[in-house]
Amino acid sequence: MVVGAGSWGTALALVLSRNGHPTFLWDCLDSHLDRLMEEGCNNHHLPGHAFPDKLTVVRRFTPLPAGVRHVLLTTPCAGLADVLRELQTLPDRDFNICLACKGIEPNTLTLNHLLVEQYLPGVPVAVLSGPSFAREVAEGLPTAVTIASQDPDVAAGFSALFHCEVFRTYTHDDVVGVQVGGAVKNVMAIAAGISDGLGYGANTRAALMTRGLAEIMRLGQALGGRVDTFMGLAGVGDLVLTCTDDQSRNRRFGLALSRGSAPERALAEIGQAVEGVHTTRVVCALAGKYGVDMPISEQVGNVIDGKVTPQQAVYELLAREPKPEMRSQG
């Protein structure tokens, strides 16, 4: 069962159904479901990719269709709690959850796997993340992702469902690190879009991405993630992809801000969820809570909230005092 029929949910549903697994797809918008059923594809988000016979659009995701034991959640993080409350009503919780939403719950500042544990204690959970644009996944272009769970059998189970010759899956056990990498890279993609939109060039983008990775690692460690995780697909891999290609909604949002668009107008132009907007505020709050230095994230937040212009944000970053790149381990 795939919950959320946006571009990412649809792309992952295509992978599963093309692999021969009976797959059900649901979305919260009835009008969207009507079009999916009528047209046999998601022309709004991924035009031209017909649904395989194994892919069925459904009106409700609870009760789960007979035989369903794996639930993939791709909804925006702001709506994740609503979905979990619906699953909470099920008397039979003999299913596993895989989280494919890249963000952090904005109201409670809670990593998504902890939210699942809160609403559905005892239900096994995994997270899927990595450098993966939905359109390229739908087109069958080679992609590699990470699937992490504290239970290796759960990670391996979801990996087996997705893995094929064009969609390679690597298992991991650092659920925290994989989620932090997948979430905070969206903030850095907004920053990269602002920088590129202002014409600062490749040197600036490379510096921003490198220092952005340092921020991701600092926050990830503070929350319990491991340093080595951020050197993998869910860390530097996803960061590079999202900061450098205009398929990224977060990067396009940053480009729009650099042109002087108000955040609301930029979001309307993109027309889909831009997780980095919520994530920026969450990251800044977590940085304050844990005493983590995250100047790039802070300035992105200031731009989104209208406290500074994009140009002023760049100036503030450049005006910071020089400091060692690496801290001594002694």
HUSULNOR-V861756 format. One record per backbone hydrogen bond with DSSP energy under -1.0 kcal/mol. CO is the residue of the C=O (numbers start at 1). NH is the residue of the N-H. E is the energy in kcal/mol with one decimal. If there is no record, write none. Layout:
BEGIN
co->CO nh->NH e->E
co->CO nh->NH e->E
END
This chain:
BEGIN
co->1 nh->72 e->-3.3
co->2 nh->26 e->-2.2
co->3 nh->74 e->-2.6
co->6 nh->10 e->-2.1
co->7 nh->11 e->-2.2
co->8 nh->12 e->-2.4
co->9 nh->13 e->-2.2
co->10 nh->14 e->-2.2
co->11 nh->15 e->-1.9
co->12 nh->16 e->-2.4
co->13 nh->17 e->-2.5
co->14 nh->18 e->-2.6
co->15 nh->19 e->-1.5
co->16 nh->21 e->-2.0
co->17 nh->20 e->-1.6
co->23 nh->56 e->-3.0
co->24 nh->2 e->-3.5
co->25 nh->58 e->-2.5
co->26 nh->4 e->-2.9
co->29 nh->33 e->-2.1
co->30 nh->34 e->-2.5
co->31 nh->35 e->-1.7
co->32 nh->36 e->-2.4
co->33 nh->37 e->-2.6
co->34 nh->38 e->-2.3
co->35 nh->39 e->-2.9
co->36 nh->40 e->-1.8
co->40 nh->51 e->-3.2
co->41 nh->43 e->-1.1
co->42 nh->46 e->-2.8
co->46 nh->49 e->-1.1
co->52 nh->55 e->-1.8
co->54 nh->23 e->-3.0
co->56 nh->25 e->-2.5
co->65 nh->68 e->-2.2
co->69 nh->96 e->-2.5
co->71 nh->98 e->-2.7
co->72 nh->3 e->-3.1
co->73 nh->100 e->-2.9
co->76 nh->79 e->-1.9
co->77 nh->80 e->-1.3
co->79 nh->83 e->-1.5
co->80 nh->84 e->-2.4
co->81 nh->85 e->-2.4
co->82 nh->86 e->-1.6
co->83 nh->87 e->-2.2
co->84 nh->88 e->-1.8
co->86 nh->89 e->-1.2
co->87 nh->90 e->-1.6
co->93 nh->95 e->-1.9
co->96 nh->71 e->-2.8
co->97 nh->126 e->-2.3
co->98 nh->73 e->-2.7
co->99 nh->128 e->-3.0
co->101 nh->103 e->-1.1
co->105 nh->109 e->-1.3
co->110 nh->105 e->-1.8
co->111 nh->115 e->-1.4
co->112 nh->116 e->-2.0
co->113 nh->117 e->-1.9
co->114 nh->118 e->-1.7
co->115 nh->119 e->-2.1
co->116 nh->120 e->-3.5
co->120 nh->123 e->-2.1
co->124 nh->97 e->-2.5
co->126 nh->99 e->-3.0
co->127 nh->148 e->-2.7
co->129 nh->146 e->-3.6
co->133 nh->137 e->-2.0
co->134 nh->138 e->-2.8
co->135 nh->139 e->-1.8
co->136 nh->141 e->-2.5
co->137 nh->140 e->-1.2
co->143 nh->168 e->-3.0
co->145 nh->170 e->-2.3
co->146 nh->129 e->-2.5
co->147 nh->172 e->-1.7
co->148 nh->127 e->-2.4
co->151 nh->155 e->-1.9
co->152 nh->156 e->-2.4
co->153 nh->157 e->-2.1
co->154 nh->158 e->-2.2
co->155 nh->159 e->-2.2
co->156 nh->160 e->-2.2
co->157 nh->161 e->-1.3
co->158 nh->162 e->-1.7
co->159 nh->163 e->-2.8
co->166 nh->143 e->-1.8
co->167 nh->164 e->-1.8
co->168 nh->145 e->-2.4
co->170 nh->147 e->-2.9
co->172 nh->149 e->-2.0
co->173 nh->175 e->-1.5
co->174 nh->178 e->-2.3
co->175 nh->179 e->-1.7
co->176 nh->180 e->-2.7
co->177 nh->181 e->-2.6
co->178 nh->182 e->-1.9
co->179 nh->183 e->-2.0
co->180 nh->184 e->-2.8
co->181 nh->185 e->-1.3
co->183 nh->186 e->-1.3
co->184 nh->188 e->-1.6
co->185 nh->189 e->-1.9
co->186 nh->190 e->-1.7
co->187 nh->191 e->-1.9
co->188 nh->192 e->-2.6
co->189 nh->193 e->-2.4
co->190 nh->194 e->-2.4
co->191 nh->195 e->-2.6
co->192 nh->196 e->-2.9
co->193 nh->197 e->-2.5
co->194 nh->198 e->-1.7
co->195 nh->200 e->-2.1
co->196 nh->199 e->-1.3
co->201 nh->205 e->-1.8
co->202 nh->206 e->-2.6
co->203 nh->207 e->-2.2
co->204 nh->208 e->-2.9
co->205 nh->209 e->-2.6
co->206 nh->210 e->-2.1
co->207 nh->211 e->-2.7
co->208 nh->212 e->-2.4
co->209 nh->213 e->-2.2
co->210 nh->214 e->-1.5
co->211 nh->215 e->-1.7
co->212 nh->216 e->-2.4
co->213 nh->217 e->-2.5
co->214 nh->218 e->-2.2
co->215 nh->219 e->-2.4
co->216 nh->220 e->-2.7
co->217 nh->221 e->-2.6
co->218 nh->222 e->-1.9
co->219 nh->223 e->-1.7
co->220 nh->225 e->-3.6
co->221 nh->224 e->-1.0
co->227 nh->230 e->-1.2
co->228 nh->231 e->-1.3
co->229 nh->232 e->-1.6
co->230 nh->236 e->-1.6
co->232 nh->235 e->-1.0
co->232 nh->237 e->-2.2
co->233 nh->238 e->-1.4
co->235 nh->239 e->-2.2
co->236 nh->240 e->-2.5
co->237 nh->241 e->-1.9
co->238 nh->242 e->-2.5
co->239 nh->243 e->-2.0
co->240 nh->244 e->-1.1
co->241 nh->245 e->-1.1
co->245 nh->248 e->-1.8
co->248 nh->252 e->-2.2
co->249 nh->253 e->-2.4
co->250 nh->254 e->-2.0
co->251 nh->255 e->-2.3
co->252 nh->256 e->-2.3
co->253 nh->257 e->-2.1
co->254 nh->258 e->-2.1
co->255 nh->259 e->-1.0
co->256 nh->261 e->-2.1
co->257 nh->260 e->-1.7
co->262 nh->266 e->-2.5
co->263 nh->267 e->-2.5
co->264 nh->268 e->-2.0
co->265 nh->269 e->-2.3
co->266 nh->270 e->-1.9
co->267 nh->271 e->-2.5
co->274 nh->277 e->-1.9
co->275 nh->279 e->-2.6
co->276 nh->280 e->-2.2
co->277 nh->281 e->-1.1
co->278 nh->282 e->-2.1
co->279 nh->283 e->-3.3
co->280 nh->284 e->-2.3
co->281 nh->285 e->-1.9
co->282 nh->286 e->-2.7
co->283 nh->287 e->-2.8
co->284 nh->288 e->-1.9
co->285 nh->289 e->-2.2
co->286 nh->290 e->-2.5
co->287 nh->292 e->-2.4
co->294 nh->298 e->-2.3
co->295 nh->299 e->-2.2
co->296 nh->300 e->-2.3
co->297 nh->301 e->-2.4
co->298 nh->302 e->-2.0
co->299 nh->303 e->-2.1
co->300 nh->304 e->-2.5
co->301 nh->305 e->-2.3
co->302 nh->307 e->-2.5
co->302 nh->308 e->-1.1
co->303 nh->306 e->-1.3
co->309 nh->313 e->-2.2
co->310 nh->314 e->-1.9
co->311 nh->315 e->-2.1
co->312 nh->316 e->-2.5
co->313 nh->317 e->-1.8
co->314 nh->318 e->-2.4
co->315 nh->319 e->-1.9
co->317 nh->320 e->-1.0
END
